Amino acid sequence: MGEVKLVGAFARPFCFRVVWALKYKGIEYEYIEEDLHNKSPTLLKSNPVYKKVPVLVHNGKPLPESLIILEYIDEVWRDNPLLPEDPLERATARYWAHYVDGKLWDTICKVFVNEGEKQEKAIEPALEALAVLDKALEGKKLLGGETIGYGDLALGWIPYWLPVIEEVCGVKLLEALRFPSLCAWGENFLDVPVIKENLPPRDELLDHLRGIRLYVLYSGNDE
């Protein structure tokens, strides 16, 4: 199916969505690590609008945005489908993926980039967003059913990245008693071999996020 490259950056959860999809599909690819503090001509040319990772390059043609990349991968490589056949189920998976990116991610970022009173004010919206997701996962092993799918990959940063974010920020959001369905889903997701074998080392992730948080807090730059 041609040459596949992935332009990514260490510990960026949206990049790992694409890694998981490629691994799950059994697609061979070349990984290119990007320095986001000194963005390469390759990244700037591949994603001139947002200048962000991930970018999938297939046969020399770049495609940015992780959720769009997931759908592209699923359409080009048909084995181990990510999206269900049923139109309503496909739409539902897309809905929750966009919910996570548009609503939940924004609330978690506000907790991450603030401290003191501002952080306290940001916590309640984050908890509310998590509660909505917990309700949606009630009684489900995985969002995709018995096997991981598009929606699971979109949500996949939550059970691994969020506890590290909590440690960095000194807060607790993802509690099993408060969000039992979300936590159970997270355990099931992280237990899938292709996920478990393709996660950043926790200690390195912790150091990396600590560095980002300090940079954001003391530079005023929330990029």
C-alpha positions in Angstrom: 0.0 0.0 0.0 3.0 2.3 -0.3 5.3 4.2 2.0 3.9 5.3 5.3 5.6 7.8 7.7 4.3 9.3 10.9 5.5 12.7 12.1 5.0 12.9 15.8 6.4 14.1 19.1 7.2 12.3 22.4 4.3 11.8 24.8 1.7 13.6 22.6 -1.4 11.6 23.2 -3.0 12.4 19.9 0.1 11.0 18.2 -0.3 7.8 20.0 -3.8 7.4 18.6 -2.2 7.0 15.2 0.5 4.7 16.5 -2.1 2.4 18.0 -4.1 2.4 14.8 -1.1 1.6 12.7 0.0 -1.2 15.0 -3.5 -2.6 15.3 -3.8 -2.7 11.5 -0.3 -4.2 11.2 0.9 -1.4 9.0 4.6 -0.9 8.7 5.7 2.8 9.0 8.6 5.1 9.6 8.4 7.3 12.7 9.9 10.8 12.5 10.3 12.6 15.9 9.6 16.3 15.7 11.1 19.0 17.9 8.1 21.2 18.6 10.3 24.0 19.9 12.2 24.1 16.6 9.7 22.9 14.1 11.2 21.3 11.0 10.6 22.3 7.4 8.9 18.9 7.0 6.3 19.6 9.6 5.7 23.2 8.4 5.3 22.0 4.8 3.1 19.0 5.8 0.8 20.9 8.1 1.1 24.6 7.1 -2.2 25.6 8.7 -1.8 24.3 12.3 1.9 23.4 12.3 1.1 20.5 14.8 1.6 16.8 15.1 0.6 14.2 14.2 1.0 14.1 10.4 0.6 10.9 8.4 2.5 10.9 5.2 1.3 8.2 2.8 3.1 7.9 -0.5 4.5 11.4 -0.1 1.1 13.0 0.6 0.6 14.5 4.1 -2.5 14.3 6.2 -2.8 16.1 9.5 -5.3 15.8 12.5 -5.4 12.6 14.4 -9.1 11.8 14.1 -9.0 12.4 10.3 -5.9 10.2 10.1 -7.7 7.4 11.9 -10.6 7.5 9.4 -8.2 7.6 6.5 -6.2 4.6 7.9 -9.5 2.7 8.3 -10.6 3.4 4.8 -7.3 2.5 3.1 -6.4 -0.6 5.2 -9.6 -2.6 5.6 -8.3 -5.3 8.0 -9.2 -5.0 11.7 -11.8 -2.2 11.1 -11.9 0.7 13.6 -15.3 2.0 12.7 -18.5 -0.2 12.9 -20.6 -1.0 9.8 -23.8 0.4 11.3 -24.2 4.1 10.4 -25.6 5.0 13.7 -22.8 3.3 15.6 -20.3 5.0 13.4 -21.8 8.3 14.1 -21.9 7.6 17.8 -18.2 6.7 17.8 -17.4 10.0 16.0 -19.6 11.9 18.4 -17.7 10.7 21.5 -14.4 11.3 19.7 -15.3 14.9 19.1 -16.7 15.2 22.6 -13.3 14.2 24.0 -11.4 16.5 21.8 -13.7 19.5 22.0 -15.0 19.3 25.6 -13.0 17.0 27.8 -9.5 17.9 26.5 -10.2 21.6 26.9 -11.3 21.2 30.5 -8.3 19.1 31.4 -6.0 21.6 29.7 -7.4 24.4 31.9 -6.6 22.3 35.0 -3.1 21.6 33.7 -2.1 25.2 32.7 -3.4 26.9 35.9 -2.7 26.9 39.6 -4.3 28.1 42.8 -7.7 29.7 42.5 -7.8 29.4 38.7 -7.1 25.8 38.8 -9.8 25.2 41.5 -12.3 26.8 39.2 -11.2 24.6 36.3 -11.7 21.4 38.2 -15.5 21.3 38.4 -16.0 21.6 34.6 -13.4 18.8 34.1 -15.3 16.5 36.6 -18.6 17.3 34.8 -17.1 16.4 31.5 -15.7 13.1 32.9 -19.2 12.3 34.4 -20.8 12.5 30.9 -18.3 10.1 29.5 -18.7 7.8 32.5 -22.4 7.6 31.8 -21.8 6.8 28.2 -19.5 3.9 29.0 -21.9 2.3 31.5 -22.1 -1.5 31.0 -19.5 -1.4 28.2 -16.3 -3.4 28.1 -15.0 -1.1 25.3 -16.6 1.7 23.4 -16.1 -0.4 20.3 -17.7 -3.5 21.8 -15.5 -6.5 22.4 -12.6 -5.1 20.5 -11.0 -1.7 20.3 -12.3 0.8 17.8 -12.2 4.4 16.6 -13.9 5.7 19.7 -11.6 3.8 22.1 -8.5 5.1 20.4 -9.9 8.7 20.6 -10.5 8.2 24.4 -7.3 6.2 24.9 -5.2 9.0 26.4 -7.5 9.3 29.4 -6.5 6.2 31.5 -2.8 6.6 31.0 -2.1 10.4 30.6 -4.7 11.7 33.0 -3.3 10.1 36.2 0.1 11.5 35.2 -1.4 14.9 34.7 -3.0 14.6 38.1 0.3 13.9 39.7 2.0 16.8 38.0 -0.8 19.2 39.0 -1.4 17.8 42.5 -5.1 17.1 41.9 -7.3 14.0 41.7 -10.0 13.8 39.0 -10.3 10.2 37.8 -11.6 8.4 40.9 -13.0 4.8 40.6 -15.8 5.4 43.1 -17.0 8.5 41.2 -16.4 7.2 37.7 -16.6 3.4 37.9 -17.5 2.8 34.2 -14.8 5.1 32.9 -12.2 3.6 35.1 -13.3 0.0 34.2 -13.2 0.9 30.5 -9.7 2.3 31.0 -8.4 -0.9 32.6 -9.9 -2.9 29.7 -8.3 -0.6 27.1 -4.9 -0.6 28.6 -5.0 -4.3 28.9 -5.2 -4.7 25.1 -1.8 -5.9 24.0 -1.3 -3.5 21.1 -2.1 -0.6 23.5 -0.1 -2.0 26.5 3.0 -2.5 24.3 2.9 1.0 22.8 2.8 3.5 25.6 5.5 6.1 26.6 7.5 5.2 29.7 5.6 6.6 32.7 8.6 8.2 34.4 9.6 9.9 31.1 6.1 11.1 30.6 5.9 12.5 34.1 9.2 14.4 33.6 8.0 15.6 30.2 4.7 16.9 31.5 6.3 18.6 34.5 8.6 20.5 32.1 5.7 21.5 29.9 3.7 22.7 32.9 6.6 24.8 34.3 7.1 26.3 30.9 3.5 27.2 30.5 3.1 28.6 34.1 6.2 30.8 34.0 6.3 31.8 30.4 2.6 32.5 29.9 2.7 30.4 26.8 -0.1 27.7 26.6 0.9 26.2 23.3 
